[in-house]
Amino acid sequence: MMKDIQGMPGTPGGLALRLCQFIFAAAALSVMASTSDFTSVTSFCYLVAAVILQSLWSLSLAFVDIYALLVKRCLRNSRAVCLFTIGDGIMYALTFAAACASAGITVLISNDLNICSENHCTSFQTATAMAFISWFALSPSFLLNFWSLASSKISITVIFVYHDD
C-alpha cells in the first residue's frame, strides 16, 4: 500500500481542498444568483447548475473527510476511490465546461458588444472567476484519486499476472 498523500480523501489536505472547492463554488453561485438577469443567458444558467452540483459534491465529501479524520479511517479501498474518481471526473468536466461557456459569454458582452452598461459584467466576471478557482481546487483531488485508482488497478493486474506463472 502506498502511503496517503496530502490531498487524497481522508487527509487534512483533502479536507482543505474540498472546503476550497465548496467555498469558491458557493461564491460563484451567490454572485451569479445576485444578478437579476442571469437567467436570460443559457451558459450562465449552466454555470449556476454546475456550481450547485459542485457545492453539493464537495460539501458531502468534506463531511466524509471529517468523519474519516475523526475516526482515523483510511479511505483507500478500491470502491471508495473509484466512486471519488468518477464523481470528481464528472464535476471536473462539468465545472470546467460551465466556466468556459460563461467566460465566452462574458467576453462577448464586455469586449465584443460593449454592452456592460446594460448588464452586470462585473458580477458575471466574478462568478466565472470563482468557478474557475473552484475547478482549480478540484484538479488535485481528481488527479490524485485517478492516480490512486490507476496505481491500485495496475498493482492488482500485476498480482494476477504473477500469480498465474
N, C-alpha and C positions, 0 to 999 in steps of 0.2 A: 504494500500500500504506500502511496505517496503521502507525504505529509500535507496538511492543509496549508494552502497559500492564502494570505490575506486577500480578501475579495471574493473568495469562494463562499457558498452558503454555509451558515453556521459559524462564521468567524466574525470578529468585530469589524474587520474591513468590509465584509459582505453586508453587514448591517448598515454600515455607513454609506455604502453605495446605494443600497435600497432606499435609505432615507433621503439621499440626494435626488434619486430618481423621482421619488414621491413629491418632494418639495418643489422641484422645478416643473414637474407635470402639473401639480396643483396651481402653481403660479401662472403657468400658461393658460390653464383653464379659467382661473379667476380674472386674468387680464382680458382674455378674449370675451368672456361672458359679461364683462362690464361695459362692453360696447353694445350699442343698440342695433347695429346693422350687420353684425357678423353672419346672421342667418341668410343674408341675401347672396352670399358667395359660397359655393359648394365646397371649395377647398378649406375654407375657414370652419365650416360645419364638420368636415372630415377631421380637421385638427382637433376640434373640441371632442369628438367621439374618440379619437386616438388617445388623447391625454387623459380622458376619463378612464379608459381601459388601462392605460399605463399607470395611473394613480392607484387603481384597484389592485392591479397585479403587484406593484411594488410594495404597497402597504400590506397586502396579505403575506408576501414573502418576508417583509420586515418582521411581522409577528412570528412567523416560523423561525426566523433567525434569532429573535429574542428568546423564544422557547428553547431552541437548541443551545443557546448560550447559558440560559439559566439552569438547565438540567444537564449541561455538559454532554450533549449528544452530538455525534458526528452525523452529518447529512450526506455522507459519501456513498450511500448504497446506490446501486445502478438504476433502480426505478425512480428514486428521488432526483438523481442527476439527470436522467432522461426527461422527466417532467419539467424540471427547471430549464433545461436546454431548449426544449420545444417551446415552452412559454416565453422564454427570453428571446428566442429567434423570431417568434411571431410579433412580439412587442417591438423588437429591434427594427424589423422591416416596416411595421405599421407606423411607428413614430417617425422614422426617417422619411417615409413617403409623405406623411402628412405635413411634416415640417418643410420639406422641399416644395410641395404644392403651395403651401401658404407663402413661402418665400417668393415663389414665382409671381403669385398674385400681388404680393406686397410691392415687389419691384415694378410690376406693371402699373399699379396705382400711383406709386410715388414718382418713379423716374420717367416712365414712358408716357403716361397720360397726364401727369402733373395735376391730379385732382385730389391732392392731400387735404386741401382746404375743405372739401366736401365730405371727407372720410376721417376715420380715426387711425391715420397712418402710424402714429407713434405707438398706439396700443397694439395694432396688428404686428408691427415690427418687434415689439417687446414680447408678445406672446409667441411669435415664431422663434425668437432667440431662446426663450425659456424651453421650448420644445426641443430645439437642437441641443441645449445643455443637458436636458433630461436624456436625450439619445446618447450623448457622450458619456453620461454616467452609467447608462445601460451597457455600453460597449464592453467594458472589462468584465462585467457579470456574465454576459453572453459568451465572450471568448474563453473565459476561464471554465465555465460549465461545459462548453463544447470541447475544449481541450481535455478536460477530465473525462468526459463521456468517451471521446475518441481513444484516449490512452487506456481506459478500462476495457473497451471493446477489443483493442489490439492485444492487450495482455491476456484476455480470455481466449482470443483466437490462437495466440502463441501457446497457451497451455493445452488447448485441444490438439494442435498440430504436434507438439512434442509428446503428448500422451499416446497418440496413435503409433508413434515409432516405437 
